[in-house]
């Protein structure tokens, strides 16, 4: 007999806020990644550590799931003949739509973009802004043409004369898209530090920030303790910074993000018997979405997209691992080794986690969907966690400290 998982949450966003003083927001990263503070929440209790302690705080049979997406320098500046400066922020590729193909294009590539000072750019193509007459920038021959507008995003075609792929064009001319709440321009330090050390696949315009704390030593210590390490790819979009402006979360429209997983990764999840550790909310959203893709495959559908409320209205009747088996069967039938999909899933109080036993995450903005995810995992204790962090001088948001949250409803958190 099938049952509905849980009701669509009727929570008010105002019930998930807190006072975040400006001085608590970390404007810059620490000198050493693993020196950041780490709060552990387990069995209703909190304790203070540093991130270097992480391997000793996790069960030995844990499987850590990392998001290996790479932040691209997606902010570009162009200038009109009148002198007006136009900022173009690449959001996602339009033609070709696949990230790998878009970054490997020569001569031209078309993207959906956010445009700053858009009122002053109606038509025509604009040359790259090059205030210091840098010969390297000039040699790119980069320009942008406005093709149209869809809602709050613009269709922009980039053209260039240099014999380079678009990935190299961005690396040479773009700026790192650090979060707006840092209230500063990107600097040289951001090129390295607003990137995880295991980032491999270009596509994000925001970093999966829980991963910023991992150093080579921490990764080495995890392996020495016999823990499993696996990777997925979810490209983080600008929507991650979008505030919730509705009174009730049920009226909020969640952003969608593309992700990919390998068949090998799915098989690793199926075979693993210990706790699954989501490194960041992006890994968590992807892991939870896989179940609903599996249900789609089981029902004879093409598993390609998980809607915002799909977990709350979809009848279920199989286990998480059985759902993954259906995905593997689908991939075998289609003769594909990588599954590409996208998710709009929103995780809020009333949600029951299907595979996330432990979550590593930073401290999030008030009134945000990411804070709702934390509350879905920890219940009302999210306030205890955040009050403790505020009182203990933890650093908040993207360059801030992190917390290690054990799912109180998990049956899979074994002894250390």
Helices and strands as residue ranges (DSSP letters): E 3-4, G 13-15, G 22-24, G 33-35, E 37-42, E 45-50, G 51-53, H 54-57, E 63-67, E 69-71, E 75-79, E 85-95, H 99-103, E 108-116, G 118-120, E 125-128, H 135-138, E 143-150, E 153-159, H 166-173, G 180-182, H 188-193, E 201-204, G 209-213, H 216-224, E 228-234, G 238-241, G 249-251, E 257-262, H 263-271, E 276-279, H 281-298, E 305-306, H 310-313, E 315-316, H 320-334, E 338-343, E 358-362, H 369-378, H 381-391, E 402-406
